[in-house]
Amino acid sequence: MYGKFKNYLTDELSAIQEAGLFKNERVITSPQGAAITVGNGQEVLNFCANNYLGLSNHPRLIAAAKKAMDERGYGMSSVRFICGTQDTHKELEAAITDFFKTEDTILYAACFDANGGVFEPLLSEQDAIISDSLNHASIIDGVRLCKAKRYRYANADMADLEKQLQDAQEQRFRLIVTDGVFSMDGNVAPMDKICDLAEKYDAMVMVDESHSAGVVGQTGRGVSEKFNTYGRVDIYTGTLGKSFGGAVGGFTTGRKEIIDMLRQRSRPYLFSNSIPPMVAAAGTEVFNMLKENNDIHDKLVKNVEYFRTRMIDAGFDILPTQSAICAVMLYDAKLSQDMAAELQKEGIYVTGFYYPVVPKGKARIRVQISAAHELEHLDKCIAAFIKIGTQLGVLK
Ligand SMILES: *Cc1c(COP(=O)(O)O)cnc(C)c1O
């Protein structure tokens, strides 16, 4: 049997390769950070990690993880409700609840699991989920696992959301779901307007804070801090894999009864292993650090502002970001790949995106700014963009 299947896979894989969509893993031989070493020994400045707060290799998190490993061991060998809950897990849940000013929190192995396990236990065929068209794959998969009727609205388009809400009035319960920050454009979901429409049309609101938490809002507390929608958002999901240390882990935080029900019925929580003590303890240390002062977040905001201003002054076409994601628009797919390759030769590590990851004719290089970047890193990146941009005719 495998012979036929092997031929089928080989053909499919060549088709992916021919379409220029084959994904190669790029190997790094150093810790994650602003400057990294890649497979060939080259040192490059990293502008494509989700390491927004620069915590991936932070000494305090490493120390917290080591201490937890010494005191609580390596692994849990259990799901949470059997014997996979330590004090470290409860402490992290409490820290997340405090950070988002919610009522309770449930941990998952990843935000992919949080989103996979949030809809099905809460909603049924009598209900409606109204989802932004650019929501993350894990939300799309989570919605598929749930029998609720699905509605989709164009990205951050409030007129379309209103129309979908009107169409969904027959259903028993309605849940609007959106990413906080959309990862390709770096735009923020208009949470205040979403909450207004939710009230008008009697709907609940869920936001995935994976790219927004730690980044948006005065102190990086996410969309509810930015739009003052505290108490109006029912469910938040998020990851520990981006701003908050970058290791692994996800969570759902929000209204008490919702979290209570997820602990009873959410399948990725009930049937998947608990996160290791060192990850839970280092996660708690992240939130302790962010409570002490706003220095890290302030630095990120300054870095984004510095980079954007200078890139726009240089003549680049940058989408109006409200996050740490700066999309340098090139429009042409091949140009986005050539430019990323040339930038890497200059020691700048970035990724070019084109159709189908972004719409046709909207190819770009996505630059992700971090609090780990120093001004000299940003200057070097900007200089390389100007040099290569001029060479390739992007800048006149
Ligand atoms: C990265 C991301 C996820 C997945 O998070 P993991 O913890 O890595 O599984 C989910 N949702 C959004 C919006 C993301 O950007």
PDBQT file of the ligand as one rigid body, heavy atoms in Angstrom, charges set to zero:
ROOT
HETATM    1  C1  LIG A 401       0.772  32.240  17.583  1.00  0.00    +0.000 C 
HETATM    2  C2  LIG A 401      -0.702  32.248  17.681  1.00  0.00    +0.000 A 
HETATM    3  C3  LIG A 401      -1.418  31.166  18.201  1.00  0.00    +0.000 A 
HETATM    4  C4  LIG A 401      -0.731  29.885  18.577  1.00  0.00    +0.000 C 
HETATM    5  O1  LIG A 401      -0.087  29.999  19.787  1.00  0.00    +0.000 OA
HETATM    6  P1  LIG A 401       0.756  28.735  20.324  1.00  0.00    +0.000 P 
HETATM    7  O2  LIG A 401       0.803  28.943  21.786  1.00  0.00    +0.000 OA
HETATM    8  O3  LIG A 401       2.081  28.813  19.651  1.00  0.00    +0.000 OA
HETATM    9  O4  LIG A 401      -0.005  27.522  19.941  1.00  0.00    +0.000 OA
HETATM   10  C5  LIG A 401      -2.781  31.277  18.335  1.00  0.00    +0.000 A 
HETATM   11  N1  LIG A 401      -3.431  32.397  17.950  1.00  0.00    +0.000 NA
HETATM   12  C6  LIG A 401      -2.791  33.446  17.415  1.00  0.00    +0.000 A 
HETATM   13  C7  LIG A 401      -3.554  34.658  17.023  1.00  0.00    +0.000 C 
HETATM   14  C8  LIG A 401      -1.403  33.403  17.255  1.00  0.00    +0.000 A 
HETATM   15  O5  LIG A 401      -0.783  34.438  16.708  1.00  0.00    +0.000 OA
ENDROOT
TORSDOF 0
